């Protein structure tokens, strides 16, 4: 008797499992509405005050009948969620400056794509240079479910910064004195550079020689003059050479919690190394230098060319943060400790130049500001 009861229980369980599997399979195969691409990235042109974007939802599978879809604008919560997931700080685009040609569209029988709906974005001239804005657009249907997580398309608008004036370095230097007691546990260096030539043994970008310095080349140490290098208590190099007469955005980060330094070129990781140091004092040894090691007994190692957007942070910036802010940042950004734009807007007093983040002064040999023929572009 017990055996028969067990047999019926087993058969019942198997029927339940089979039925559940069929339901799950049926649910997976059921048509759903979603956006094929989750993001549209747009660089706002220098001219014009409006632009158009096409919206087009789709089905996961064809149906025998027509499916209607509708579009609406999601709000601040969707932007917060996106920023949290992606390590960005995009701003919400004002939906009052966005207009839909139609509130919805339809997907015809035996088709998977909805008819295009035009979205017009206006008052673009009011957006701030160097900032990115995001407009989340949500798709829905009264008859067909959506694919969770793919029912929102993010329209990302970037207002580029046009840098046309830069600092000229030709045997020039900047000698920075940080406030007494400054100690960076984690840090980030950033700079835009354009070298007229990598001839010579070593080319100083910034840092403290023998402690934590970002430079190009170290021929005395067997490193070619066009190889990006981080040196100090340890050293390591980028895998590929830099080219002269080309603009680069360089960044170096150190995260004390992980003990790793990472080298970035044009917003992308090039190399990394484990250091595991407690941090460093930027006033140590010969002090914090930019462009040249003035009076250094083993060679001053000048950089020859142009620089702009020189920054020092007391935090390790993420790859996304570096990539989206290569041409400019808010001087009041959290963790920004030193910021020289070198475009003629920095406050100066004879041979002193003051940064725009903390008003820290640097002694200089007189940095000449040059007007470029065309704005800086980073490829």
C-alpha positions in Angstrom: 0.0 0.0 0.0 2.8 2.4 1.0 4.6 1.6 -2.3 1.5 2.5 -4.3 1.0 5.8 -2.4 4.7 6.6 -3.0 4.2 5.7 -6.7 1.2 8.0 -7.1 3.0 10.8 -5.3 6.0 10.5 -7.6 3.8 10.5 -10.7 2.0 13.6 -9.4 5.3 15.4 -8.8 6.6 14.5 -12.2 3.3 15.8 -13.8 3.7 19.0 -11.8 7.3 19.5 -12.9 6.4 18.8 -16.5 3.5 21.3 -16.4 5.7 23.9 -14.7 8.4 23.4 -17.4 5.8 23.8 -20.1 4.5 27.0 -18.6 8.1 28.4 -18.2 8.9 27.5 -21.8 5.6 29.0 -23.0 6.4 32.1 -21.0 9.9 32.4 -22.6 8.5 32.0 -26.1 5.7 34.5 -25.6 6.1 37.7 -27.6 7.4 40.6 -25.5 8.0 44.3 -26.3 11.5 45.9 -25.8 14.1 48.2 -27.2 16.7 46.6 -29.3 19.3 49.1 -28.2 19.3 50.3 -24.6 21.3 53.5 -25.4 21.6 56.2 -28.0 24.7 58.4 -27.5 24.6 61.8 -29.2 27.2 64.5 -29.3 25.4 67.8 -29.5 26.6 69.8 -32.5 28.2 73.2 -32.1 25.4 74.8 -34.2 21.7 74.5 -33.9 19.3 74.4 -31.0 17.3 71.2 -31.7 17.8 67.6 -33.0 15.6 64.6 -33.8 15.9 61.0 -32.6 14.0 58.1 -33.9 12.3 55.7 -31.5 11.5 52.1 -32.6 10.5 49.3 -30.3 10.3 45.7 -31.4 8.8 42.3 -30.5 10.8 39.3 -29.4 8.6 37.1 -31.7 6.1 37.7 -34.5 2.3 37.6 -33.7 -0.8 37.1 -35.8 -2.3 40.4 -34.8 -1.3 44.0 -34.5 0.5 45.1 -31.3 0.2 48.7 -30.1 3.1 50.3 -28.2 3.3 53.7 -26.3 6.2 55.8 -25.2 6.6 58.0 -22.2 9.5 59.7 -20.3 10.8 58.1 -17.2 12.0 60.4 -14.4 14.8 61.0 -12.0 14.7 57.5 -10.4 15.6 55.9 -13.8 18.6 58.2 -14.1 19.7 57.5 -10.5 19.5 53.8 -11.2 21.5 54.1 -14.5 24.2 56.2 -12.8 24.5 53.8 -9.9 24.9 50.8 -12.2 27.4 52.5 -14.6 29.4 54.7 -12.2 28.3 57.9 -14.1 26.9 61.2 -13.0 24.7 62.1 -15.9 22.1 64.8 -15.4 18.4 64.4 -16.2 17.5 66.1 -19.4 14.5 68.4 -18.9 11.5 66.5 -20.4 9.7 69.8 -21.1 12.3 70.3 -23.9 11.4 66.9 -25.4 8.4 66.3 -27.6 7.1 63.1 -29.2 5.7 63.2 -32.7 3.2 60.6 -31.6 2.6 59.0 -28.2 2.8 55.6 -29.7 3.0 53.3 -32.7 2.0 49.9 -33.9 3.7 46.6 -34.8 1.9 45.1 -37.7 0.9 41.4 -37.9 3.8 39.1 -38.9 6.3 41.9 -38.2 8.6 42.6 -35.3 9.4 46.3 -35.6 7.1 49.2 -34.7 6.8 52.2 -36.9 9.3 54.9 -36.1 8.3 57.8 -33.8 10.3 61.0 -33.9 11.5 62.5 -30.7 12.5 66.2 -30.9 15.0 67.6 -28.3 15.2 71.4 -28.1 16.9 74.2 -26.3 20.2 72.4 -26.6 22.2 75.7 -26.4 21.1 76.0 -22.7 23.0 72.8 -21.8 26.4 73.3 -20.1 29.6 72.4 -21.9 31.4 69.4 -20.6 28.3 67.8 -19.0 26.3 64.8 -20.1 22.5 64.6 -19.9 20.2 61.6 -20.1 16.6 61.3 -21.1 15.1 57.8 -20.3 12.2 56.8 -22.6 9.9 54.0 -21.5 8.0 51.7 -23.9 4.7 49.9 -22.9 1.9 48.0 -24.5 -1.6 47.4 -23.3 -1.8 43.9 -24.7 1.8 42.5 -24.7 4.3 42.3 -21.8 7.7 44.0 -21.9 11.1 42.5 -21.4 12.1 43.8 -17.9 15.3 45.9 -18.0 15.0 46.5 -21.8 11.8 48.5 -21.7 13.8 51.8 -21.2 16.0 53.4 -23.8 18.5 56.0 -22.5 19.1 59.0 -24.8 22.5 60.3 -23.7 23.5 63.8 -24.8 27.0 65.1 -24.4 27.8 68.8 -24.7 31.5 68.8 -25.7 34.1 71.3 -24.4 36.0 73.1 -27.1 39.6 73.8 -25.9 41.4 76.2 -28.2 44.0 77.7 -25.8 46.7 75.7 -24.1 49.9 76.2 -22.1 53.2 76.0 -23.9 56.0 74.1 -22.3 59.5 74.6 -23.7 62.0 74.1 -20.9 59.1 75.4 -18.7 58.0 74.3 -15.3 55.4 74.6 -12.5 56.5 74.0 -8.9 53.5 73.3 -6.7 53.5 73.6 -2.9 50.5 71.7 -1.4 49.2 72.7 2.1 51.4 71.3 4.9 50.3 67.9 6.1 48.8 66.9 2.7 49.0 63.1 2.3 47.3 61.2 -0.6 46.2 57.7 0.4 44.5 57.3 -3.0 45.0 59.7 -5.9 44.5 60.4 -9.6 46.7 62.4 -12.0 45.3 63.7 -15.2 46.6 65.9 -18.1 46.1 66.6 -21.7 49.4 66.6 -23.5 50.8 67.3 -27.0 54.5 66.6 -27.4 56.5 68.3 -30.2 59.1 65.6 -29.8 60.0 62.8 -27.5 63.7 63.3 -28.1 65.7 63.1 -24.9 66.0 60.8 -21.9 62.8 61.5 -20.0 59.8 64.0 -20.2 58.2 65.1 -17.0 54.4 65.3 -16.9 53.8 65.7 -13.2 54.5 64.3 -9.8 57.3 63.8 -7.1 60.5 62.4 -8.6 61.5 59.2 -6.8 58.1 59.0 -5.0 55.3 59.1 -7.5 55.8 60.6 -10.9 54.1 60.3 -14.3 56.6 60.8 -17.2 57.3 59.7 -20.7 60.6 57.8 -21.3 63.5 56.8 -19.2 66.4 56.0 -21.5 68.8 55.8 -18.6 66.7 53.0 -17.3 66.4 51.3 -20.6 62.9 52.7 -21.4 62.4 54.4 -24.8 61.8 58.1 -24.8 58.2 57.7 -26.1 56.9 55.1 -23.5 54.6 56.3 -20.8 55.9 55.4 -17.4 54.9 55.7 -13.7 57.9 55.7 -11.5 58.9 56.1 -7.8 59.2 53.4 -5.3 58.4 51.0 -8.2 57.9 51.6 -11.9 56.0 50.1 -14.8 55.4 51.1 -18.4 52.6 51.4 -21.0 52.7 48.6 -23.6 52.7 50.9 -26.7 54.6 54.1 -27.6 53.0 57.6 -27.7 53.3 59.5 -31.0 54.6 63.1 -31.2 52.4 65.9 -32.5 49.2 64.2 -31.3 46.9 65.1 -28.4 46.5 62.5 -25.6 44.6 62.4 -22.3 46.8 60.7 -19.7 45.6 59.5 -16.3 47.2 57.6 -13.5 45.2 56.3 -10.5 46.1 54.6 -7.3 43.5 52.9 -5.1 44.9 52.4 -1.6 42.2 49.9 -0.7 43.2 47.5 -3.5 46.9 48.5 -3.8 46.7 48.9 -7.6 47.9 51.7 -9.9 46.2 52.0 -13.3 47.4 53.9 -16.3 44.8 55.3 -18.8 45.4 56.7 -22.2 42.4 58.6 -23.8 40.0 57.2 -21.2 41.0 53.5 -21.7 43.1 51.3 -19.4 46.5 50.7 -20.8 48.4 49.0 -17.9 48.2 48.3 -14.2 50.4 47.2 -11.4 50.1 46.2 -7.7 52.0 48.6 -5.4 50.4 48.3 -2.0 51.8 51.6 -0.5 50.1 53.6 2.2 50.1 56.7 0.0 52.5 59.6 -0.5 53.3 63.1 0.5 53.2 65.4 -2.6 55.6 67.8 -0.8 58.2 65.1 -0.2 61.7 65.0 -1.6 62.1 67.7 -4.4 58.4 68.5 -4.3 55.6 68.3 -6.8 56.7 69.3 -10.3 54.9 69.8 -13.6 56.7 70.0 -16.9 60.3 69.9 -15.6 62.3 68.9 -12.5 63.8 72.3 -11.9 67.3 72.1 -10.4 67.2 68.3 -10.1 70.9 67.1 -9.9 70.4 64.1 -12.3 68.7 66.1 -15.0 65.7 68.4 -15.3 63.9 66.2 -17.8 61.8 68.8 -19.5 58.6 68.2 -21.4 58.4 70.0 -24.8 55.0 70.8 -26.3 51.6 71.8 -24.9 49.6 70.9 -21.8 46.1 71.6 -20.6 43.6 70.3 -18.0 46.2 69.4 -15.3 44.5 67.8 -12.3 45.3 66.0 -9.1 42.6 64.2 -7.1 42.7 62.6 -3.6 40.6 59.7 -4.9 41.1 57.0 -7.5 38.8 58.0 -10.3 36.9 55.2 -12.2 37.4 54.5 -15.9 33.9 55.9 -16.7 34.7 59.1 -14.7 37.9 59.6 -16.5 36.5 58.9 -20.0 33.5 61.3 -19.6 35.5 64.2 -18.2 38.7 64.3 -20.3 38.2 67.8 -21.5 36.9 69.5 -18.3 35.4 69.0 -14.9 33.7 71.2 -12.3 36.4 72.9 -10.2 34.3 72.1 -7.1 34.2 68.4 -7.7 34.6 66.2 -4.7 38.2 65.0 -4.3 39.7 67.5 -6.8 42.7 68.9 -5.1 44.6 70.7 -7.9 43.3 72.0 -11.2 45.1 74.1 -13.8 43.2 74.6 -17.1 46.2 76.5 -18.7 43.9 78.2 -21.2 44.4 81.7 -20.0 41.6 81.7 -17.4 43.8 80.6 -14.4 44.5 83.4 -11.9 48.1 84.6 -12.1 50.4 87.0 -10.3 53.7 87.6 -11.9 55.3 84.2 -11.9 52.7 82.6 -9.6 49.7 80.7 -11.0 46.7 79.7 -8.8 44.6 76.6 -9.3 40.9 76.8 -9.6 40.0 74.0 -7.1 41.8 75.0 -3.9 43.6 78.3 -4.9 47.0 76.6 -4.5 49.8 78.5 -6.0 52.6 77.2 -8.2 55.8 79.0 -9.1 56.4 79.0 -12.8 58.9 80.1 -15.4 56.0 81.9 -17.1 53.7 79.6 -19.1 52.9 81.1 -22.4 49.2 80.5 -23.5 48.9 79.6 -27.2 45.8 79.9 -29.4 45.3 76.7 -31.4 44.2 76.6 -35.0 41.5 74.0 -34.1 40.0 72.7 -30.9 41.6 69.7 -29.2 40.3 66.3 -30.3 40.9 63.0 -28.6 40.7 59.9 -30.7 
